[in-house]
Amino acid sequence: MIIGRLGKYGHPATVAEAQKRFEAHCKGESTIPADLRSAVYSTVLKHGDGNTLESVMQLLKEADLHEEKVRLMRCMGAVSQPDLI
């Protein structure tokens, strides 16, 4: 919960770590632990761009588990850029 709040409010080190982990997750280099995914997804979407949203949408297409799909869709609500909403 703390990681999610720090990311939401733009704590620079937290945002940087979330972006690093998200990129590695998308490339298949490492997997984000399930209990951290919502915090990481929400953080990168809040502070990301169109490419970040496209990456999340690709994860959504590739997700096998319903739980993961719901997690990704909920986190999409963290997007703050008006043109992406």
Rosetta blueprint (number, residue, H / E / L):
1 M L
2 I H
3 I H
4 G H
5 R H
6 L H
7 G H
8 K H
9 Y L
10 G L
11 H L
12 P H
13 A H
14 T H
15 V H
16 A H
17 E H
18 A H
19 Q H
20 K H
21 R H
22 F H
23 E H
24 A H
25 H H
26 C H
27 K H
28 G L
29 E L
30 S L
31 T L
32 I L
33 P L
34 A H
35 D H
36 L H
37 R H
38 S H
39 A H
40 V H
41 Y H
42 S H
43 T H
44 V H
45 L H
46 K H
47 H L
48 G L
49 D L
50 G H
51 N H
52 T H
53 L H
54 E H
55 S H
56 V H
57 M H
58 Q H
59 L H
60 L H
61 K H
62 E H
63 A L
64 D L
65 L L
66 H H
67 E H
68 E H
69 K H
70 V H
71 R H
72 L H
73 M H
74 R H
75 C H
76 M H
77 G H
78 A H
79 V L
80 S L
81 Q L
82 P L
83 D L
84 L L
85 I L
